[in-house]
Amino acid sequence: MATPLNIGMIGYGFMGRAHSNGYRKVNNFFETKYRPVLKAACARSADKIKGFADTWGYESIETDWRKLIERKDIDAIDVCVPNNLHKEICLAAAAAGKMILCEKPLSMNTEEGEIMCQAVEKAGVANTVWYNYRRVPAVTMAKKLIEEGRLGRIFHYRANFLQDWTISTDLPQGGTALWRLDVDAAGSGVTGDLLAHCIDTAIWLNGGLKDVSAMTETFIKERKHQLTGKVEKVGIDDACAFLCHFNNGSLGLFESTRYARGHKALYTFEINGEKASIKWDLHDLHRLEYFDHKDEGKLRAWRSIHVTDHGGEHPYMDHWWVPGLQIGYEHSFVHHVADFLKSLETNTPCEPTFRTALETQKVCDAVLASAKDGKWTKV
């Protein structure tokens, strides 16, 4: 019988639901030594957290995250709150000897992130950051192809993440559901929210970044704040684009915006190598596009790989349906939970750890610094 792993969830928003679904589904499809138990959910509003807990099957609730962390029946703390709360909660959880699964980005800035890394390393607690796109089977497949040397030397990496949900001038900033528009809660705008995903994936697939040259724009300069009712200056970036050099000599081009009308969550990347190229699109997330120059000339073209095969050919897919039947966004969180549980069995890190995720934070900070002073900035 699997060993219970009692989860304490802090937060009840979109990511709280995504993570909870991962915990609930993982043992139905993955054989693991550990079984997540939804032990307690926590938020300031008793009514809202009670409704969340009832929906997802949490056994109890708390309205003070400090009391949740103090509980002896909690093994792991899942941090699903605004970015400005990550540090304090994670430091307290580490001091209490709790495992920590923290939403991305890790922290408000590199300095905070370094303190958090030192805390979990000193405490020796298992930790991971929810950069879930690594665990989309097609993206993991891309990693496999690169490691096999199929692309050869990499020349170019380009990625974008486009949305359109903040264009309205009437949209307020701050408070429930809109904290991402409040610089004091989020730290940055699309850089920390959207580009952080692109950067983490890029580092995982193509290695570290050496330097960046960036530009940002805040299109609507003032918005009413939900909490104060006052019109206040907007401090986050609505759009960001940057160039970079990777440590392996390849060039990078990244773009993110919440002002791309017609796009809700267009995340794509393309990698060009001397032998082959690959590209991926979140809107068609189960497919990996692949071009191999060694193909016979008359047949040389982009091919679409439907990443659903079993037998170990395609990552994670042995655990799901028969070949040809695709899975979706939510399964990336199930995979992250499965990998975290497996890491506890093998006593190995579950990537990205706090330390690994700090590399993405360093790039984000360099991007914002470059955009501010208009110069190339080292990471």
CORURBEL-V941339 format. One record per residue. N is the residue number from 1. NEAR is the number of other C-alpha atoms within 12 Angstrom. Layout:
N,NEAR
N,NEAR
This chain:
1,9
2,15
3,17
4,21
5,29
6,31
7,42
8,48
9,51
10,48
11,44
12,40
13,28
14,18
15,28
16,37
17,29
18,30
19,44
20,41
21,30
22,37
23,44
24,31
25,29
26,33
27,29
28,18
29,22
30,30
31,22
32,26
33,22
34,28
35,32
36,39
37,33
38,39
39,36
40,42
41,49
42,40
43,34
44,22
45,20
46,20
47,17
48,21
49,31
50,25
51,21
52,31
53,31
54,20
55,20
56,29
57,25
58,32
59,25
60,30
61,35
62,32
63,24
64,23
65,33
66,23
67,25
68,36
69,39
70,23
71,25
72,18
73,22
74,32
75,35
76,43
77,51
78,48
79,48
80,37
81,39
82,42
83,35
84,30
85,30
86,40
87,35
88,27
89,40
90,48
91,36
92,28
93,40
94,35
95,24
96,28
97,27
98,35
99,43
100,47
101,49
102,49
103,44
104,46
105,54
106,53
107,45
108,37
109,35
110,30
111,18
112,29
113,36
114,25
115,25
116,40
117,36
118,24
119,31
120,33
121,25
122,16
123,22
124,21
125,35
126,40
127,48
128,42
129,46
130,42
131,41
132,40
133,43
134,38
135,39
136,38
137,45
138,42
139,43
140,32
141,37
142,41
143,32
144,24
145,31
146,29
147,18
148,14
149,19
150,26
151,31
152,25
153,23
154,31
155,25
156,31
157,40
158,37
159,37
160,40
161,37
162,36
163,26
164,21
165,24
166,31
167,25
168,16
169,18
170,15
171,23
172,32
173,37
174,30
175,23
176,24
177,22
178,25
179,31
180,37
181,43
182,35
183,31
184,25
185,28
186,36
187,35
188,40
189,41
190,45
191,52
192,47
193,43
194,41
195,48
196,44
197,41
198,48
199,54
200,41
201,43
202,43
203,33
204,30
205,32
206,40
207,27
208,32
209,38
210,27
211,30
212,36
213,35
214,36
215,32
216,33
217,27
218,29
219,23
220,27
221,20
222,22
223,30
224,24
225,27
226,21
227,18
228,13
229,13
230,15
231,20
232,22
233,22
234,32
235,30
236,37
237,40
238,38
239,38
240,40
241,34
242,40
243,34
244,38
245,32
246,30
247,21
248,22
249,20
250,28
251,32
252,38
253,34
254,42
255,40
256,41
257,40
258,38
259,29
260,22
261,16
262,14
263,22
264,21
265,27
266,29
267,33
268,38
269,39
270,35
271,39
272,31
273,29
274,21
275,23
276,32
277,34
278,42
279,37
280,39
281,27
282,31
283,19
284,26
285,36
286,38
287,33
288,36
289,31
290,33
291,29
292,26
293,23
294,18
295,15
296,10
297,10
298,8
299,12
300,14
301,18
302,17
303,20
304,20
305,27
306,28
307,37
308,31
309,27
310,21
311,14
312,16
313,20
314,32
315,29
316,36
317,34
318,25
319,28
320,28
321,16
322,15
323,21
324,18
325,17
326,29
327,31
328,26
329,28
330,29
331,35
332,36
333,37
334,38
335,46
336,41
337,45
338,35
339,36
340,41
341,38
342,25
343,25
344,25
345,20
346,15
347,15
348,19
349,25
350,34
351,32
352,38
353,37
354,44
355,30
356,34
357,41
358,37
359,35
360,43
361,40
362,38
363,43
364,49
365,37
366,35
367,45
368,40
369,27
370,27
371,27
372,19
373,16
374,17
375,20
376,23
377,28
378,25
379,27
